[in-house]
């Protein structure tokens, strides 16, 4: 997938309004797709979890084709620290590398989160 396509997919995941405008998904369908299930995975395949830097449920997913790797951390309800430039806006972090080593991804995202959340 091209990075701009992935960015659009992330934007639709973070916004039910955008999902409706671009894909025609109703709010009920959007909520059903992204509702976490007991296995800690949402219906859309994201791992769901909670972290202190974000409000509510987070979505995360990491992948590699052994040559490239990527990770997404999505905070649909925004950051727990509302005193940032982003306030309560939905926020997503995406990192792509030209290495298959996924161990490199979370430290990069962690640095991004620290810079914005603590800011």
N, C-alpha and C positions, 0 to 999 in steps of 0.2 A: 504494500500500500504506500502511496506517496504521502509524504509528511503533511501536505496541505489537506489531503483527504482525511488523514488521521485527526488533524486539528478540527475539521468540521464534525467528525464523529464525536470527538470529545465535547465540542460545543453543544451538540444536540443532547448528549448525555447529561450535561450540566443544566440544561434549560428546557423545561416542558413547553414553554412558549415557542422557542426556536424549533423544537421537535414538531410542534404543530404547524408552524409556518413552512418549514422545509419538507416535512414528511407526511403531514396530515394526521399525526398521532393525536388522539384525544388525550386529555389529562388522565382519564381512567386507564387507557392503554399504556401511557407513559408510566404511571404509578405501578401498574402490574408488571411491566418489564423490569423496572428497577427496584422492586420490592425484595429485600433480603429474605432468603429462605433459611431454614434451620441449619443447613450445612455451612453457613457463613458465605455462601455465594448468592449473588442476586440472580434473577432469572436471565439477565443479560451476560452472565459469565464473569462478572467482576467479583473479586474477593472483597468482602465488606469487613470493616474493622472500625475501631475508634482510636484516636490519638489526641493528646492534650492540646495540640495546636489547632484543631478544627472543631467546629460545632457538629454534633450529630454523627451520622454514619459517613465513613469514607469509602470510596471505591478505589481499588488498586489492581493492577495487572502487569505482569512482566512477561516478556517473551524474547526468544532468540531463534534464529535460524542457523546458529553456530558461526556465522560470519558477521552478523549485526545483532544488536539487542536494543530493546526499548522498555521503558516503564512509564506507567501513568499513575499518578496519585490525584484523585479528584475529591474536592470538598464541596458538594452541592449546597450545603447550608452555610458556607463561608468559614472564616477563621474564628477561633475563640477569642482572639485579641481584636476587638473592634476598633482599636485605636491605630489602625494601619491605614494606608491610603485606600485599601480595598474594602474596609468596613465589613459589612455582612454579605458582600457579593460572592456568588459562586466562584470557585477558583480551581484551576487544574494545573498540575505540573507534569510536563512531558519531557523525557530525556531519551535521545537516540544516540547510539554510538556505532562506529564501524568496527566493533569487536564483538565477538560472541560471549564475552565474559560479563554475565549479568551482575556479578558481585560489585562492579564499578558503579552501578546505577543509583542505588539508594544513598550512598554517601554524597553524590552530586545533588540529588533531590533534597537531601537533608540540609545541605548548605543553602540551597535556594529557599527552603522553608524558613530556616533560621534568619536569613537576611530580610525576609518580608515580615515574618511573624514577630520577631523581636524588634526589627527595624529601627 
